Every structure is written in C-alpha cells, then in structure tokens.
C-alpha cells in the first residue's frame, strides 16, 4: 500500500519500538511528494522524532517476511493492507545516511496501528546505505 495516497497522521504502536519504551503514539507526516520519506514524531515526547523511508526505491528486492501474529495484530490480511518503512539514520549527507532493514516499521494506514518487526536470522543489515552503490 502506498502511503503517498493513504494518510495515517496519528499511529499507535502495539508494542514500543526497541529503545523507545515510553513512546507508542506518533504523528506520521510525509516529507516529500513521492511518499518516500516521512517524519514520525512522538506525541508523548515532542523532542523524539525519527525519519522513516520507503525502502523499495532504494532496495527493490527487499521483501521482509512479517510473521502471522504481527499481521493479525495489525489487521493486515494482504500485502495491500500494510506498508513497510525503514528507520533512517541521518548522516552528514545522503551518501552517509543508512536505513535499518533488519527492524522495519510495519504499518496499517487504515487502522493507524504499527509495530516494529525485528527480523532476526534474516541477515538483513541494521545500517544499509540509504543510497546503495550500483
């Protein structure tokens, strides 16, 4: 599902993200017209803000496998029901920035529910280059 057309201004995590045990409610705001980058600001701590990216433009072969229990908790029955976003680690430049492909954010824009899927055993990197070299 494209988040460029579906908006989920307020989302709630069914469980806190790793390292963010105090924050489960966020506002999700697009940062570009293409729906590639998003700002996710905590509604519980206004100083907490993450940047998320749709990993597909950068990693077209990226196919994280989300377990059935998480999909059910988020009310995701088909691929079209959900969206996967990667947390961006902002560097000094786009070339220095990375994305976390091992622990993406899985979101159902219609129910406004989200979860962080930690894909252990997948060999996906925590710090993949945002701009992969061809």
Backbone bond lengths (Angstrom), bond angles and torsions (degrees), N, CA, C in turn:
res aa  C-N    CA-C-N  psi(-1)  N-CA   C-N-CA  omega(-1)  CA-C   N-CA-C  phi
1 X - - - 1.461 - - 1.520 107.95 -
2 X 1.281 115.97 134.82 1.454 121.07 178.26 1.524 110.13 -83.78
3 X 1.302 115.90 130.50 1.457 119.89 176.41 1.518 111.50 -83.81
4 X 1.333 117.17 -5.80 1.456 119.86 178.08 1.531 109.87 -68.67
5 X 1.326 116.58 -32.24 1.461 119.59 -179.52 1.517 112.19 -101.17
6 X 1.312 116.67 -28.76 1.461 121.10 177.54 1.525 107.71 -96.21
7 X 1.285 117.00 130.30 1.451 118.95 178.52 1.518 109.86 -108.12
8 X 1.291 116.03 141.33 1.459 122.45 176.58 1.519 106.91 -133.44
9 X 1.331 117.02 71.73 1.465 118.84 -172.99 1.523 113.46 -60.68
10 X 1.325 117.58 -34.58 1.456 120.22 178.76 1.514 107.54 -123.82
11 X 1.333 115.94 125.98 1.457 120.09 179.24 1.523 109.03 -127.28
12 X 1.325 114.59 153.37 1.456 120.11 177.80 1.522 108.91 -127.69
13 X 1.325 115.34 129.10 1.454 121.36 178.10 1.525 108.73 -79.88
14 X 1.326 116.21 137.40 1.459 120.45 178.94 1.519 110.88 -73.37
15 X 1.316 116.63 -19.06 1.468 124.00 173.61 1.526 105.86 -150.38
16 X 1.325 118.45 147.51 1.468 119.78 -178.62 1.531 112.30 -60.50
17 X 1.320 115.84 149.26 1.461 121.03 173.90 1.521 108.75 -68.42
18 X 1.317 116.21 155.96 1.458 121.64 179.06 1.532 109.06 -56.23
19 X 1.327 116.49 124.54 1.459 122.05 178.41 1.517 114.85 84.08
20 X 1.335 117.85 -1.82 1.466 120.84 -177.98 1.527 109.95 -123.97
21 X 1.309 117.06 51.50 1.464 121.21 -171.58 1.521 114.37 -63.08
22 X 1.312 118.30 -18.59 1.464 120.70 -178.06 1.527 113.45 -92.27
23 X 1.324 117.90 -10.69 1.471 120.43 -173.94 1.522 111.23 -120.73
24 X 1.325 115.96 123.47 1.457 120.48 174.87 1.532 112.03 -128.35
25 X 1.332 117.47 -12.09 1.472 121.24 -178.53 1.529 109.13 -110.41
26 X 1.336 115.66 128.04 1.467 121.21 -175.91 1.516 111.07 -137.22
27 X 1.325 115.23 157.04 1.457 122.72 168.84 1.520 107.19 -105.75
28 X 1.311 116.16 130.95 1.458 122.58 -178.34 1.521 108.20 -110.11
29 X 1.335 115.96 120.86 1.457 121.57 -175.84 1.529 109.76 -126.95
30 X 1.334 118.46 127.57 1.467 120.01 175.99 1.527 110.57 -63.27
31 X 1.336 115.22 141.88 1.464 120.68 177.78 1.519 112.39 -104.98
32 X 1.331 116.72 -7.57 1.464 120.27 178.86 1.525 109.07 -146.47
33 X 1.312 116.51 165.88 1.461 121.45 -177.80 1.529 113.20 -75.19
34 X 1.333 117.09 -20.24 1.457 120.95 -177.36 1.522 112.73 -82.68
35 X 1.333 118.32 -13.23 1.453 120.77 -177.32 1.515 112.73 76.73
36 X 1.332 116.02 31.04 1.466 120.57 179.79 1.520 111.43 -94.16
37 X 1.324 117.52 -41.09 1.467 121.40 -176.64 1.523 110.78 -117.26
38 X 1.340 114.77 143.98 1.463 121.73 -178.24 1.520 110.16 -137.62
39 X 1.296 115.39 148.03 1.457 122.14 170.06 1.524 106.51 -99.18
40 X 1.326 116.34 133.52 1.455 121.23 176.72 1.525 107.17 -122.52
41 X 1.342 116.19 104.35 1.464 122.45 -176.00 1.519 109.72 -106.30
42 X 1.329 114.66 133.22 1.461 120.27 179.71 1.518 110.83 -67.28
43 X 1.325 115.94 136.72 1.455 121.14 174.71 1.528 110.03 -85.56
44 X 1.335 116.75 -13.05 1.458 121.90 179.41 1.530 111.90 -93.42
45 X 1.335 116.23 -28.83 1.464 122.16 -178.72 1.528 107.56 -138.50
46 X 1.346 118.74 96.64 1.467 121.27 -174.40 1.529 114.12 -60.91
47 X 1.332 118.10 -15.63 1.456 120.31 178.27 1.530 112.25 -83.68
48 X 1.328 117.21 -9.29 1.463 121.55 -178.45 1.527 109.55 -94.94
49 X 1.331 114.83 117.22 1.457 120.82 -179.98 1.513 108.85 -142.59
50 X 1.325 115.64 133.61 1.454 121.88 176.21 1.524 108.63 -118.53
51 X 1.312 116.07 153.39 1.457 121.52 172.61 1.524 106.64 -107.33
52 X 1.320 115.43 130.87 1.459 121.91 178.92 1.521 108.85 -117.36
53 X 1.336 115.53 154.15 1.467 120.29 178.76 1.521 109.96 -137.18
54 X 1.308 115.20 145.84 1.453 120.81 168.93 1.527 105.48 -70.69
55 X 1.325 118.89 117.09 1.468 119.24 -176.15 1.523 114.57 -74.22
56 X 1.328 118.34 -16.31 1.464 120.93 -173.98 1.529 114.91 -60.94
57 X 1.331 120.95 -40.00 1.468 118.41 177.89 1.534 113.01 -62.90
58 X 1.317 116.98 -25.24 1.463 121.46 -176.89 1.526 111.88 -98.70
59 X 1.332 116.43 -32.61 1.462 123.37 -178.00 1.533 109.13 -132.95
60 X 1.344 118.14 76.15 1.463 120.90 -174.73 1.529 114.17 -61.46
61 X 1.318 118.25 -20.09 1.467 121.32 179.52 1.526 112.84 -92.36
62 X 1.320 117.37 2.89 1.466 122.49 -178.63 1.523 109.48 -69.61
63 X 1.325 116.81 117.63 1.457 122.23 -179.54 1.521 109.72 -136.04
64 X 1.329 117.32 77.58 1.467 118.74 -179.97 1.523 110.62 -66.26
65 X 1.316 116.20 142.11 1.459 121.37 178.40 1.526 107.50 -99.89
66 X 1.322 115.05 115.98 1.464 122.23 -179.21 1.524 107.76 -96.79
67 X 1.326 116.39 129.95 1.464 118.30 -176.81 1.524 111.70 -68.66
68 X 1.326 114.89 156.64 1.456 122.17 -176.09 1.512 113.79 -61.51
69 X 1.323 116.64 -34.96 1.468 120.20 179.79 1.530 111.07 -63.60
70 X 1.341 116.67 -43.21 1.463 120.18 178.68 1.523 110.18 -67.47
71 X 1.326 117.11 -43.62 1.462 120.76 179.55 1.528 110.00 -58.95
72 X 1.312 116.96 -42.15 1.467 120.50 179.23 1.527 110.77 -65.46
73 X 1.331 117.42 -43.36 1.468 121.29 -179.90 1.525 111.74 -62.40
74 X 1.332 116.69 -30.27 1.464 121.29 179.90 1.532 112.26 -94.18
75 X 1.329 117.21 0.09 1.459 122.85 -178.96 1.528 110.38 61.85
76 X 1.339 115.32 45.08 1.460 121.65 177.84 1.524 107.30 -107.84
77 X 1.333 116.19 110.26 1.456 121.28 -179.03 1.533 111.37 -98.91
78 X 1.343 116.68 -31.84 1.468 121.34 179.37 1.524 108.48 -132.40
79 X 1.332 116.34 167.36 1.466 120.99 177.82 1.519 111.65 -58.15
80 X 1.329 117.72 -30.02 1.461 121.62 -178.02 1.530 112.19 -72.85
81 X 1.324 117.81 -15.71 1.467 121.41 -179.36 1.522 112.86 -79.68
82 X 1.322 117.23 -19.09 1.456 119.46 -173.59 1.504 113.48 -130.06
83 X 1.311 114.37 169.29 1.465 122.40 176.75 1.517 108.02 -135.30
84 X 1.312 115.71 149.47 1.463 122.04 178.46 1.517 107.73 -118.03
85 X 1.327 116.13 128.05 1.462 122.36 177.41 1.513 108.84 -126.11
86 X 1.317 116.16 147.06 1.460 121.84 178.99 1.520 110.02 -107.30
87 X 1.324 115.74 140.74 1.462 120.98 176.81 1.528 108.16 -73.72
88 X 1.324 115.52 131.67 1.466 121.81 -179.03 1.522 109.05 -98.01
89 X 1.319 115.45 132.73 1.459 122.27 172.13 1.526 105.58 -99.73
90 X 1.328 116.01 105.22 1.465 121.72 -174.23 1.530 110.22 -69.67
91 X 1.324 115.02 126.60 1.457 121.19 175.79 1.518 110.33 -103.01
92 X 1.323 116.04 -170.08 1.467 120.74 179.34 1.527 111.29 -68.85
93 X 1.333 116.46 -23.11 1.458 121.87 178.59 1.521 107.45 -147.74
94 X 1.338 117.32 172.73 1.466 119.96 176.61 1.523 110.70 -59.60
95 X 1.329 116.63 -37.04 1.457 121.02 -179.37 1.529 111.87 -66.74
96 X 1.331 117.96 -26.10 1.465 122.04 179.17 1.528 112.57 -91.83
97 X 1.311 118.24 -8.36 1.461 121.88 -178.50 1.530 110.34 -81.28
98 X 1.336 115.36 150.49 1.457 120.85 -179.59 1.526 110.16 -129.77
99 X 1.335 115.83 165.00 1.463 122.16 175.10 1.525 108.97 -126.54
100 X 1.317 115.03 146.55 1.456 121.75 179.40 1.528 108.27 -91.83
101 X 1.327 116.04 101.61 1.460 120.44 -179.97 1.526 112.10 -87.56
102 X 1.334 116.99 -14.80 1.460 120.39 -179.33 1.527 112.74 -80.16
103 X 1.320 118.06 -26.83 1.464 120.64 -176.61 1.530 110.51 -132.65
104 X 1.343 116.71 69.59 1.468 119.36 -178.93 1.526 112.25 -73.55
105 X 1.316 114.75 162.51 1.457 122.37 172.38 1.526 106.63 -92.82
106 X 1.314 116.01 126.11 1.463 122.08 177.32 1.517 106.56 -105.58
107 X 1.319 116.26 129.88 1.461 121.46 -170.87 1.516 110.61 -133.23
108 X 1.330 115.68 137.60 1.462 121.49 169.13 1.531 105.68 -106.57
109 X 1.341 117.79 102.63 1.469 120.51 -176.33 1.527 114.03 -62.63
110 X 1.318 117.94 -23.79 1.465 119.86 -179.05 1.526 112.15 -79.56
111 X 1.334 116.78 -39.63 1.466 119.67 -179.96 1.528 111.89 -90.19
112 X 1.343 116.38 -11.38 1.463 122.85 -179.68 1.530 111.34 63.42
113 X 1.325 116.01 29.77 1.465 121.08 177.95 1.524 108.82 -110.95
114 X 1.330 115.48 147.72 1.460 120.59 -177.56 1.521 109.86 -144.79
115 X 1.314 114.95 164.75 1.462 122.25 175.64 1.519 108.10 -154.69
116 X 1.309 115.59 154.81 1.457 119.94 172.94 1.522 106.91 -97.63
117 X 1.319 115.99 122.16 1.463 121.68 179.05 1.515 108.43 -94.99
118 X 1.319 117.66 115.34 1.460 121.28 176.48 1.524 106.44 -94.32
119 X 1.324 115.83 109.98 1.455 123.00 -172.70 1.525 110.64 -91.44
120 X 1.324 116.41 65.63 1.461 121.21 -178.78 1.525 109.89 -64.36
121 X 1.318 115.40 145.73 1.451 121.13 -179.68 1.515 113.86 78.35
122 X 1.315 117.75 5.25 1.466 120.89 -176.50 1.525 113.14 -92.10
123 X 1.300 117.57 -14.14 1.470 122.99 -176.21 1.528 112.92 63.57
124 X 1.327 117.11 16.98 1.458 120.45 174.28 1.523 108.74 -79.10
125 X 1.331 118.14 144.10 1.468 120.50 -176.49 1.527 113.69 -79.09
126 X 1.334 113.62 148.53 1.463 121.04 171.97 1.524 110.69 -76.16
127 X 1.331 116.51 -29.48 1.462 121.90 -175.43 1.526 110.96 -130.84
128 X 1.328 116.08 68.38 1.463 120.18 176.63 1.527 108.38 -80.33
129 X 1.325 118.31 140.90 1.462 119.57 178.07 1.530 110.62 -56.31
130 X 1.318 117.18 132.90 1.470 120.46 176.69 1.527 109.76 -62.76
131 X 1.310 116.20 -39.84 1.455 121.81 179.45 1.532 108.00 -109.45
132 X 1.361 116.97 85.31 1.475 118.64 -178.20 1.516 111.48 -62.41
133 X 1.313 114.71 143.87 1.471 119.17 177.86 1.526 108.13 -79.76
134 X 1.316 115.71 136.44 1.468 120.45 -178.56 1.499 111.29 -76.19
